[in-house]
C-alpha cells in the first residue's frame, strides 16, 4: 500500500535535437541516427532503478524535456508512461507534459502522443517574427509554428508555449505587439524568457567577438515590467519570474521544483532530489548508455545534501515564486533553525525599500523586487 506522502514528480530527458540553437546551453545533442529500441530500453531501465527506491510514492506529474522529446516515437512515450504507472501509480489528476518543437513533422505526432497519455504540451515557438526566428536558429517559421499551435490546442487539454524577448533591436512597441498577439491565441500558460547569453553557446562566442550586441539592462528591465503588466491585464499574471498562467493553470511539475518537493530524473544529464539526496546522471548520451549497460542505471553522482544546502536550495527556488516561501516549512524540512535561514538586517532593509514583504514566517519578493531578484537572493539568503 502507498504511504500517505506528497506525490513525486518524474522528469524524463530526451537529449536529441535536429540542430543546436545558438542560445541553448541545455544538455542537447545532434546525432545522425538514433537506435530507438535501444533508447527505449535504456530509459525504461533507468526509470525502473528510480522506481525501486521510491515506489511508495504516487506520481503527481511527469515532464518529458530535452533536447526535443517530440522527436521520440509515440510508442516510446507510451511505454514509459505505462511503466511509470505500473511502478508508482498515478495521482488522479496527474499532469503529463511533453516539450515540443512547433514543426509540422512533429505536430503530425501530437494526436498519437496525446493517445499515449500526455495531457499537456509546451511548444517552443520562441518568436512570432520570421526574422527573429532565423536569428534564434529556429527551423520553423511563424506560419508553421502557428499551425503546430492550432494542432496542439486540438490534441491536448492544456497548452503552453515559450517566447524569447529582449532580443537585439527589439523595442517596447515591438514586444507589445508580439506579446499581444501571443495572448490572443487563448492558451492558459506562457513562458516568457529574456534572452540571456549563456557560456559555451554560439551567442556567447559572437558576443566575445563583438558581433552580437548585448541588450542594455535598463531596456531589459522596461521590457520585463511591460511583460508583467500586459500578462496580468490579460488574466495570466506571473506566478514565477518567467512563467504566467490563468488561475489553476500553473505548471504543477515546475511548482514541485520551486516549492522544493521531491522529484526523480532519468535520462542523460537529468537531476533529481529524493530523500535528501541529489542525483545527477551522465550528460553525454553515449556515456549514459554505457552506464545503463554496465550498471542498469545512468547515475554519475548521488550526494547527500547537507541541511544548510537543502535550506539554501529551497530559498533560492521558492523566492522565484510570486507566492514566496514559508520559512517555518523550510526549517522543518531542512533541519536548519529558522533564525539561520535569512539575514534579518538585509530583509528588514529590503522590506523598507519595498523589494520584499515578510509576515510572520512568510517571505516573498514583491513586484518591485522581481526585476532585481538575483541581487535580492544574494542579500537575503544566509
C-alpha positions in Angstrom: 0.0 0.0 0.0 1.2 3.5 -0.8 2.2 5.6 2.2 0.4 9.0 2.6 3.3 11.1 1.2 3.3 14.0 -1.1 3.3 12.9 -4.8 6.6 12.7 -6.6 7.4 14.4 -9.9 9.2 12.5 -12.6 11.5 14.1 -15.2 12.5 12.2 -18.4 15.2 13.7 -20.5 15.4 13.1 -24.3 18.8 14.6 -25.3 18.5 14.7 -29.1 17.7 17.7 -31.4 17.7 18.2 -35.1 20.1 21.2 -34.7 21.6 23.1 -31.8 20.2 26.6 -31.2 22.8 29.3 -30.7 21.3 30.4 -27.4 20.9 27.0 -25.9 23.0 25.6 -23.0 20.8 22.7 -22.2 22.0 19.1 -22.5 21.1 18.6 -26.1 22.9 16.8 -28.9 22.7 16.3 -32.6 23.1 12.8 -33.9 22.7 11.4 -37.5 20.7 8.4 -36.2 19.2 7.1 -33.0 18.6 3.5 -32.2 15.1 4.0 -30.9 14.6 0.5 -29.4 17.9 0.7 -27.6 17.0 4.1 -26.2 13.5 3.0 -25.2 15.0 0.0 -23.3 17.7 2.2 -21.6 15.2 4.8 -20.4 12.9 2.0 -19.1 15.9 0.6 -17.1 16.8 4.0 -15.7 13.2 4.6 -14.7 12.9 1.2 -13.0 16.0 1.9 -10.9 14.5 5.1 -9.5 11.1 3.4 -9.0 12.7 0.7 -6.9 13.9 3.4 -4.5 10.7 5.5 -4.4 7.8 3.1 -5.2 5.9 4.0 -2.1 5.1 7.4 -3.7 2.5 8.2 -6.3 3.4 10.4 -9.3 1.7 13.8 -9.4 3.4 14.9 -12.6 5.7 13.8 -15.4 7.7 16.0 -17.7 9.4 15.0 -20.9 12.1 17.5 -21.5 15.2 17.9 -23.7 16.5 18.2 -26.2 13.4 17.7 -28.3 11.2 15.0 -26.8 8.6 15.4 -29.5 11.2 13.6 -31.7 10.5 10.5 -29.6 8.3 7.9 -31.2 4.9 7.9 -29.6 5.4 4.2 -28.8 8.3 5.1 -26.6 6.3 7.8 -24.8 3.5 5.2 -24.2 6.0 2.6 -23.0 7.5 5.0 -20.5 4.1 6.1 -19.2 2.8 2.5 -18.9 6.0 1.6 -17.0 5.7 4.6 -14.7 2.1 3.9 -13.8 2.9 0.2 -13.0 5.9 1.2 -10.8 4.4 4.2 -8.9 0.8 4.6 -9.7 -0.7 7.9 -10.9 -2.4 10.6 -8.8 -6.0 11.0 -10.2 -5.2 14.5 -11.6 -1.7 13.7 -12.8 -0.2 16.3 -15.2 1.9 14.8 -18.0 3.8 17.4 -20.1 5.9 17.0 -23.2 8.1 19.7 -24.7 7.7 20.0 -28.5 9.2 21.9 -31.4 6.4 23.5 -33.5 7.3 21.9 -36.8 4.7 20.3 -39.0 6.5 16.9 -38.8 6.4 16.8 -35.1 2.9 18.2 -34.9 1.7 15.3 -37.0 2.6 13.1 -34.0 0.5 15.1 -31.5 -2.6 13.0 -31.7 -0.6 9.8 -31.1 1.3 11.4 -28.2 -2.0 12.5 -26.6 -3.3 9.0 -27.0 -0.2 7.7 -25.2 -1.3 9.7 -22.2 0.3 13.2 -22.5 -2.2 15.8 -21.4 -0.2 19.0 -21.6 2.3 20.2 -24.2 4.8 23.0 -24.1 5.7 24.4 -27.5 9.0 26.2 -28.3 7.5 28.9 -30.6 10.2 31.3 -29.3 9.1 34.3 -31.5 6.3 35.4 -33.7 8.6 37.1 -36.3 10.3 35.2 -39.1 13.5 37.4 -38.9 13.7 36.8 -35.2 13.3 33.0 -35.6 16.1 33.0 -38.1 18.3 34.9 -35.7 17.4 32.4 -32.9 18.4 29.5 -35.2 14.9 28.0 -35.3 14.0 25.7 -38.1 10.3 26.7 -38.3 8.7 29.9 -39.5 5.8 31.7 -37.9 3.2 30.1 -40.2 4.4 26.6 -39.4 4.6 27.4 -35.7 1.1 28.7 -35.5 -0.1 25.7 -37.4 1.5 23.4 -34.8 -0.1 25.5 -32.1 -3.5 25.0 -33.6 -2.9 21.3 -33.9 -1.7 21.2 -30.2 -4.8 23.0 -29.0 -7.0 20.4 -30.7 -5.0 17.5 -29.4 -4.2 18.4 -25.7 -6.2 19.6 -22.8 -3.6 22.1 -21.8 -1.1 24.0 -24.0 1.7 26.4 -23.1 4.3 28.0 -25.3 7.6 29.8 -24.9 8.7 33.2 -26.3 12.1 34.8 -26.0 12.2 38.6 -25.7 14.8 41.3 -25.1 16.3 40.4 -28.5 18.8 42.8 -30.0 16.9 45.7 -31.6 13.6 44.8 -30.1 11.7 47.9 -29.0 9.0 48.2 -26.4 6.5 48.7 -29.2 7.7 45.6 -31.0 7.3 43.4 -27.9 4.0 45.0 -27.0 2.6 43.9 -30.4 4.2 40.5 -30.3 3.0 39.7 -26.8 -0.5 41.0 -27.6 -0.6 38.6 -30.5 0.6 35.7 -28.3 -2.1 36.4 -25.7 -4.8 36.4 -28.4 -4.3 32.7 -29.0 -6.0 31.8 -25.8 -3.5 29.4 -24.2 -3.7 29.3 -20.4 0.1 29.4 -19.8 3.0 31.3 -21.3 6.8 31.0 -20.5 8.4 34.3 -21.4 12.2 34.5 -21.1 14.6 37.3 -21.6 17.4 36.4 -24.0 20.4 35.6 -21.9 23.9 34.9 -23.2 25.0 31.6 -21.6 28.6 30.5 -21.5 29.6 27.9 -24.1 26.9 28.8 -26.6 27.3 30.2 -30.1 25.8 33.5 -29.0 28.5 33.8 -26.2 31.2 33.4 -28.9 29.6 36.1 -31.0 29.4 38.5 -28.1 33.0 37.9 -27.3 33.9 38.6 -30.9 31.9 41.9 -30.8 29.5 40.5 -33.4 26.4 40.4 -31.2 25.2 43.4 -29.1 24.0 42.8 -25.6 20.7 44.4 -24.6 21.0 47.3 -22.3 19.9 46.2 -18.7 17.7 49.2 -18.3 15.9 48.4 -21.5 15.6 44.8 -20.4 14.0 45.9 -17.1 11.5 48.0 -19.0 10.6 45.0 -21.2 10.3 42.8 -18.1 7.9 45.3 -16.4 5.9 45.6 -19.6 5.6 41.8 -19.8 4.2 41.5 -16.2 1.8 44.4 -16.7 0.5 43.1 -20.1 0.1 39.5 -19.0 -1.7 40.5 -15.7 -4.1 42.6 -17.7 -4.9 39.6 -19.9 -5.6 37.4 -16.9 -2.3 35.5 -17.0 -0.3 37.0 -14.1 3.3 36.0 -13.3 3.3 33.2 -10.8 7.1 32.7 -11.2 9.6 35.1 -12.5 9.3 34.0 -16.2 6.0 32.0 -16.1 2.5 33.3 -16.5 -0.8 31.5 -16.1 -4.5 31.7 -15.5 -5.5 30.7 -12.0 -5.3 26.9 -11.7 -3.3 26.5 -14.9 0.2 26.8 -13.4 2.7 24.1 -14.3 2.3 21.6 -11.4 5.5 19.9 -12.3 7.6 23.0 -12.2 5.9 24.1 -9.0 7.3 20.9 -7.4 10.8 22.2 -8.2 10.1 25.7 -7.0 8.4 24.5 -3.8 11.3 22.1 -3.2 9.3 18.9 -3.4 10.9 15.5 -4.2 11.5 14.6 -7.9 13.3 11.9 -9.7 15.1 12.4 -13.0 16.0 9.8 -15.6 17.9 10.1 -18.9 21.2 11.8 -19.8 22.1 14.8 -17.6 18.8 14.5 -15.5 18.9 15.9 -12.0 16.9 14.6 -9.1 16.1 15.4 -5.4 14.8 12.5 -3.4 15.1 11.6 0.3 17.7 14.3 1.0 19.9 13.1 -1.9 20.9 15.0 -5.0 21.2 12.7 -8.1 22.9 13.6 -11.4 23.1 11.4 -14.4 25.9 11.2 -17.0 25.4 14.0 -19.6 26.8 12.6 -22.8 24.3 10.2 -24.4 26.9 7.6 -25.2 28.4 7.7 -21.6 24.9 7.4 -20.1 24.1 4.4 -22.4 27.4 2.7 -21.3 26.5 3.2 -17.7 23.0 1.7 -18.3 24.6 -1.4 -19.9 27.1 -1.8 -17.1 25.0 -0.8 -14.0 21.4 -0.8 -15.0 21.1 2.9 -14.3 22.8 6.1 -15.5 23.8 7.9 -12.3 27.1 9.7 -12.2 26.7 11.3 -8.8 24.4 10.6 -5.8 25.2 13.0 -3.0 23.7 13.5 0.4 22.6 17.2 0.8 23.7 18.9 3.9 21.0 20.6 6.0 22.2 24.1 5.0 22.3 23.1 1.3 18.7 21.9 1.4 17.6 25.1 3.1 19.6 27.3 0.6 18.2 25.5 -2.4 14.6 25.8 -1.1 15.0 29.5 -0.5 16.6 30.2 -3.9 13.9 28.2 -5.7 10.9 29.4 -3.6 11.7 33.1 -3.8 11.3 32.9 -7.6 7.5 32.4 -7.0 5.0 35.2 -6.6 3.7 33.3 -3.5 7.1 33.3 -1.8 8.2 30.8 0.8 7.2 29.6 4.3 10.4 29.8 6.4 8.9 27.5 9.0 8.3 24.8 6.4 11.9 25.2 5.1 13.3 25.0 8.6 11.3 21.8 9.3 12.2 20.2 6.0 15.9 21.0 6.2 16.6 20.8 9.9 18.1 24.3 9.9 17.0 26.8 12.6 14.6 29.3 11.2 16.7 32.1 12.6 19.6 31.0 10.4 17.8 30.9 7.1 18.0 34.6 6.2 19.9 37.7 7.1 17.4 39.7 9.2 19.0 43.1 8.7 19.1 42.6 5.0 15.4 41.5 4.9 14.4 44.5 7.1 16.2 46.9 4.8 14.7 45.4 1.6 11.3 45.4 3.2 11.6 49.2 3.9 12.7 49.7 0.3 9.6 47.8 -1.0 11.6 44.9 -2.5 10.4 42.1 -0.2 7.4 41.5 2.2 7.5 39.4 5.3 4.6 38.5 7.5 5.5 36.0 10.3 7.4 33.2 8.7 6.2 34.0 5.2 8.6 35.9 2.9 8.1 36.9 -0.7 9.7 39.2 -3.3 7.4 42.0 -4.4 6.7 43.0 -8.0 9.2 45.9 -7.4 11.8 43.4 -6.4 11.4 40.8 -9.1 13.5 42.7 -11.7 16.5 42.5 -9.4 15.8 39.1 -7.9 19.4 37.8 -8.3 20.7 40.7 -6.2 17.9 40.2 -3.6 18.7 36.5 -3.3 22.4 37.3 -2.7 21.5 39.7 0.1 18.8 37.7 1.8 20.0 34.1 1.8 22.2 33.4 4.8 
